[in-house]
Amino acid sequence: MSTTPGPGRGKDRGRFDWAALRADLRGAVPDASLALLITVLIYWLLYVRVENGSSATIKIMPMLADADEFWMYWMCQAFGWSAMLWAYATVVFGLLRSGPRPRLRRLSAARLEKWHRTTSLTTIGLMFMHALFFFLEQIRTNRDQWSTGRSVWTAFVDVFVPGGYATGTGRVAILVGLLALYLAIPLGLAFYLRHRTGSRAWLALHRFAIVVYILSAWHTLLYTTQGWFDGPFRTMLWVLQIPIALLLLARLAAPARRSERLTARGARTRESALPLSARWLGRAAVVAVLLALVAVVVSGVDGGRSPQDAPLAPWPEKWVLWVGLALFVLAAAVAVVRVRRRSEDAAASRANGPAGPG
């Protein structure tokens, strides 16, 4: 896709690309429809497991055993699982698009990019619905003891204000989930501002979107009551992270863009979002994560617990997450500024190059 303004496009530079967003939203209709169907199927599965007494959630919170009364809670859970599934898919499409290209005609770069954008939009919608149904369930629960106004406000703080939820594992888990949601929105929609920021700056920013998936997976492993206890299901959640780590390593080892390769030289290297040392460090970090995932799966020490265990203290403390967020924002800002400065310097160098004869 060309990022150079053509005839009639110069006046659109600096504006939000509503036309592209509308096109992607139309393209996401089949995708979102499938996501809703799968969400309904997941809800049905959760409902059946509650009714027949096999739900692990009921062992932890027996007050939720009436699936009809607490249907909004179970719908929240269903949307959470479909959001996680779509987040997984959009990350896979993105890594395939920006890494070594699959040798399949149906997985062309253009098709992968389209799927990546539409599934990203669907994922944001599913994440919001996950939070919305939790919000509605909190209102319903709060109204047993408070007025409607106080119930709504308390539910809003608990569900939508980062750090607002103040009890149990949710002190950390809900904060992690909200950071994923609130980072997914600007990182996902930044594509439609690429004419204002410049394509290189947008690409530099978009590379940080993998953090949204990491936070989503962390939120799931921390808080899902279906995978709260040790067992095959929780182990499967960890196993599923290994293909993502392998794809990320492949994408870093052999990126589609030449400027990101470790062997790049000259102007392409100077225009990279990160210096060579940082790119080496990123590859080493992914290798370490991959080895850690394998160790977790093989050892079985994955943060789960048995029904006889006492509740674990939430970890890390919230201040650690806030510091991590600050460092993440700083790193993203540095990458964007670096790319823009390099691009401006390259443009100035070309403009001031040696004049031709005459």
ROVOVO-947095 format. One record per residue: x, y, z of N, C-alpha, C in turn. Coordinates in steps of 0.05 Angstrom, whole numbers, plus 5000, padded with zeros to 4 digits. Example, Ala and Ser with C-alpha at 12.3 -4.5 7.8 and 13.67 -1.06 7.14 Angstrom:
2
526448865156524649105156526449345156;525749555142527349795143525850015157;
//
This chain:
358
501749765000500050005000501850255000;501350424981502950664979502050865000;504050995011503451205031504051485020;504751494994505351754982502751884972;502152124980499652244971499552274941;497452184928497052224900495452474895;494552504870492952744863490452754880;490052984892487653014908487852914936;490152784943490352674970491952854989;493353044978494953224995493353365016;490853445009489153575028488253395050;488453125046487552935066489752865086;492252955081494352905100493753035126;494152895148493653005174490852945184;489152825167486452755175486252465182;484252395198483752115205482551985180;483551745173482751605149480151465153;477951615153475351505158474551305136;475351365111474651185089475750905093;478350895102479550625107478250495130;477550645151476250525174473550415167;471950565151469350465143469650215126;471650205108472049975092472849725109;474549775129475349555146473049455164;471349645173469049565189467149395172;466749475146465149305129466349035125;469049035121470448775118470348605143;470048735166469948585191467248465198;465148525182462448425188462448125189;463447975168463347685170465047585193;467347705198469047635219467747675247;466447905251465047955276462647775280;461347715258458947535259459847265269;462047165258463146905267463946915296;465147145304465947175332463547165351;461347295343458947295359457747015361;457846865338456846585339458446415358;461046445356462846295374462446375403;461946635408461346725435458846595446;456746575430454246435438454846145445;456446015428457045735433458645695459;460545885464462045875489460245915513;458346105510456446155531454845905537;453845775516452345525519454045315533;456545285526458345095539458645155569;459045415575459345495603456745445618;454545505606451845465618451445165625;452044995605451744705610453444605632;455944695633457744615654456844705682;455644945683454545035709452144855717;450444795698448044645704448644355712;450744235700451443955708453443945730;454344175741456144185764459044125758;459844135732462644085725464344335722;463144565726464544815722466544865745;469044915738471044975759470345245773;469045425759468245675771466545645795;464645455793462745415815464245305840;466445165836467945065859469245295874;469845505859471045745871469045935882;466845985866464746175873462046035871;461345865892458845715890456345885888;456446145895454146315893453246365865;454946295845454346335817453046095804;452145905820451145645810448545675794;447045895798444645935783445346075757;445545925736446446035710444546235698;441946195704439946385693440046655708;440446645734440546895749443147055742;445346915738447847045734448747035704;446747045687447347015658449247225648;449147465659450947675649453847615656;454247495679456947415687458047205667;456347015660457246805642457546915613;455947115606456347235580458947395580;459647515602462247655605464447455600;464247225613466247015609466446925580;464146895567464146805539465547005521;464947265525466147465509469147475515;469947425539472847425546474347215531;473146975529474446755515474546805485;472346915473472446965445474347195439;474547395457476547605453479347495453;479847305471482547185473483147035447;481146885437481446735412482046915389;480547145387481047325365483647475368;484447535392487047665396489247475387;488947225393490947025384491147025353;488747025340488647015311489947265299;489247495309490247745297493247765300;494347665323497247675327498547485307;497447245303498547055283498547185255;496347305247496247435221498347655218;498547815239500548035239503347935237;504047725252506747625251507447485225;505447355213505847235187506247455166;504747675169504947885149507648025150;508748065175511148225177513648055180;513347785180515647615182516047455156;517347225158517747055134515046995121;514747045096512147015082511546715078;509146625085508346345079508246305049;509046065040509046005011506345885003;504246035009501545955001500146184988;498946134965497646354950495346484966;493946314982491746424998492646605021;495246585027496346745049498246965038;497247105018498847325007499047545027;501047725023501447945041498948125044;497648175021495248345022493048225037;492647955034490447825048491047805078;493547745085494247735113493848005126;494648225112494248495123491348555128;489648475108486748525111485648375135;486348115137485447955159486448075186;488848165186490048275211488448525220;487748695201486348945208483448885217;482048705202479248655210479148495236;480848305240480748155266481648335289;483348535284484048725305481648885314;480048975295477649125302475648955317;475348705308473548525322474548465350;477148435353478248385380477648615399;477948865390477349095407474449085415;472649025396469849015402469248795423;470448565420469948345439471048415466;473348545467474448625493472548815507;471449005492469649195504467149055514;466048865499463648725507464248555532;466548445534467448295558467248475583;468348725580468248915602465449005608;463849055586461149155589459348965605;459448715599457748525613458648485642;461248515647462148515675461048765690;461148985676460049235687457049205694;455449095675452649055680452148855703;453748655705453448455727454148595754;456148765754456848905778454549085787;453249225768451049395775448849225788;448149005775446048825786446648735814;449148665819449948575845449948795866;450949035857451049265876448249365884;446349335867443649435873442249285896;443449055904442348915927442849075953;444849255952445549395977445649705974;445749805949446050085945443950195926;443750455925441950585906442950545877;441250605858442050565830444450735823;444450995831446651175824449251075836;449250995861451750905873452550645861;450650465854451350215842452750255815;451650435799452850485772455650605775;455950795793458550925797460650735807;459850575827461750375838462550175817;460650085802461149885781463050005760;462550265753464250395733467150415743;467550485768470250505779471550235779;470050025788471149755790472049645763;470449705742470749575716472349735696;472050005696473150165675475450355684;475850385710477950555720480350385727;482650415713484950245720485750285749;485950065763486750075791484350105809;481950135798479550185815478649935830;478949705819478149455832480049395855;478949365879480749375902480949115918;479748895909479748655925480848415910;482048225925482847965914484747985891;484747765875486447755852485747965831;483248055832482348265813483848525816;485048575839486648825842488748845820;489948615814492048615793490848525766;489248315766488348205741486648395725;484848545738483048725723484748965714;486649055729488449265720489949185695;490948935695492348835671490448825647;487948735651486048715629485348995619;485049185637484349455628486649585612;489149535621491449645606491449525578;490749265576490549145549488449285532;486149325543483949455528484649745520;485649895539486250175534488650225516;490450025515492650035496491849935468;489949745468489049635442487749845425;486250035437484750225422486650415406;488450555419490250735404492150585385;493250355394495050215377493650095353;491150015357489549895335488650115315;487950345325486850555308489050735296;491550705305493750875296494050835266;493350605255493650565226492150785210;489850865220488151055206489151345209;491351385224492651645226495351645213;495951445197498651415186499351645167;497251775154497851995136498752245152;497952255177498852475195501552415207;501852175217504352105231506552025212;505851935188507851825170507851515173;508251385151508051085152510150965170;512651075169514750965185514250995215;513151225223512551265252510251075260;508251045242506150855249507150575252;508950485234509950215236511650175262;513150385269514650375294512850335318;510650485318508750465340507250195340;506550105316504949855314506449615324;509149625322510649395332510249345362;509349545376508949515405506249385411;504649325390501949215395502048935407;504348795404504548535416504248545446;504748775458504448805487501548765495;499648855477496848815483496148525486;497248365468496748075470497947955495;500348035502501647935526500048005551;499048245553497348325575494748165576;493548115552491047965551491547685561;493647555552494247285561494847275591;496247485600496847495629494247535645;492547705636489847745649488347475650;488447325628487047065627488146875647;490746835647492046645665491746725694;491646985700491247075727488447035737;486447075720483747115730481646915721;482246765699480146585690479646365711;477246345720476546135739476445855726;476045855699476045605685478845475685;480945645686483645535687485045605713;483545645734484645725760486445505772;485445255770486845035782488844905763;490844765774492644605758491044405742;491944345719490644135703491044175673;489943995657490344005628489544265615;487344385623486444625610488444855614;489244895639491245105644493845055630;494744805629497144735615496844805585;494444745574493944805546494245105540;493345275559493545565555496545645553;498245525569501045575567502245475541;501445225533502545105509501845285485;499445395484498645565461500345815458;501745895479503446125477506146065462;506845815460509345745447509345805418;507145735402507145815374507346125370;506146285387506346575385509246655389;510646545409513446615414515146525390;514646295378516146205355515746385331;513246465326512646645304514046925309;513947015334515247275340518247255335;519447025343522346995339522946985309;521346835294521746825265521447105252;519447255262519047525251521447705257;522647675281524947835288527447745273;527647475269530047365257530147425227;527747425214527647465185525247645178;525347895187523148085181522848135152;520348185144519748235116521048495107;521248695124522448955117525448945121;526849015100529848995101531049175122;529849395128530949585147531049475175;529549255181529449145207531448915211;532748825189534548605190537148685203;538348495217540848555231543148605211;542848505186544948545167544648795150;542548955157542049195141544349395145;544849545124547049735125546050005113;547550215119547050465105544450605114;543150735095540850905102538650745114;538250495105536050325116536450275146;538950235154539450195182538950455198;539750675187539450935201536451005204;534750905187531950965189530350765206;531750575218530450375234529350495260;527150385270525950495295527750445319;529350235319531050165341533950125332;535950195349538650155341539249855341;541549785329542349505325542449355352;543549485373543749355399541049285410;539049465407536349415417535049185402;535549165376534348945360535648675368;538248675374539448435384538248355411;537848555428536648505455533848395453;532248505434529548405430529548105422;531348035404531447755396532247575419;534147665435535047505458532847475479;531247695483529047685502526947485493;526247475467524247285457525246995461;527846945456528946675460528646605490;529246795508528946735537526146675544;524246825532521346775538520546495527;521446425504520846165492521845935510;524345965519525445755537523845745563;523045975573521445985598518745845594;517445895571514945765566515245455565;517345365552517845075551518244965579;519845115595520445025622517845015639;516045205635513545215650511844965643;511644915617509944685608511144425618;513744395615515044135623514944095653;515544305668515644275697512844265710;510844385697508144395708507844615729;509944775734509844995753508945245737;506345295737505345495719503545705733;503645715759502045905773499245815781;498545575772495945465780495945375809;493745285818493445205846491544975848;491644835870489744615875487444715892;485144575892482844675908483544695938;485644555947486344565976488144805982;489144935962491045155967489645395979;491145545996490045796006490246005983;488546205983488746415962491546545961;492446585937495146705933494947015935;496947135945497047425946497447535918;495947735910496247845883499147935878;500147875854502847955847502848025817;504348235809505948415826504148625838;505348795854503949025865503249215842;501049365846500149535824502149745815;503849835834505850035826507849925806;508249665807510049545787508849565759;506249525757504949545731504949835721;504550025739504550305731507350385721;509450285735512150345726512650215698;511749965695512049835670510549985647;508150085653506750245633508250495625;509350625645510950875640513350805622;514650595628517050515611516150435583;513850305581512850225555512150475538;510850675550510150915535512651065527;514651065545517151205539518551065516;518650795516519950645494518550695468;515850695468514350745443514951025433;514951225451515451495442518251525431;520251405443522951425433523151305406;521851075401521950945375520751115354;518451235360517051405340518751655334;519751785355521452025351523951965335;525151735341527551655327527051615297;524851485290524151435262523551695248;522051875261521352125248523852295243;525552305262528052465259529752345237;530052075236531651955215530452005188;527751985186526452035160526852335152;526652515171526952805164529852855156;531752725170534552765162535152655134;533952425128534352305102533152475080;530752595086529552765066531153015062;532253135084533853375081536453315066;537553075071540053005057539552975027;537252865019536652834991536153104979;534753284994534253554983536753724980;538753674997541153834996543453694981;542753484967544753324953546153494931;548253384919549653524898547853594874;548053834866546353924843547453814817;545753774798546553664772547953884755;549053814732550354004714548454234706;549554474704548054704695546454834716;
//
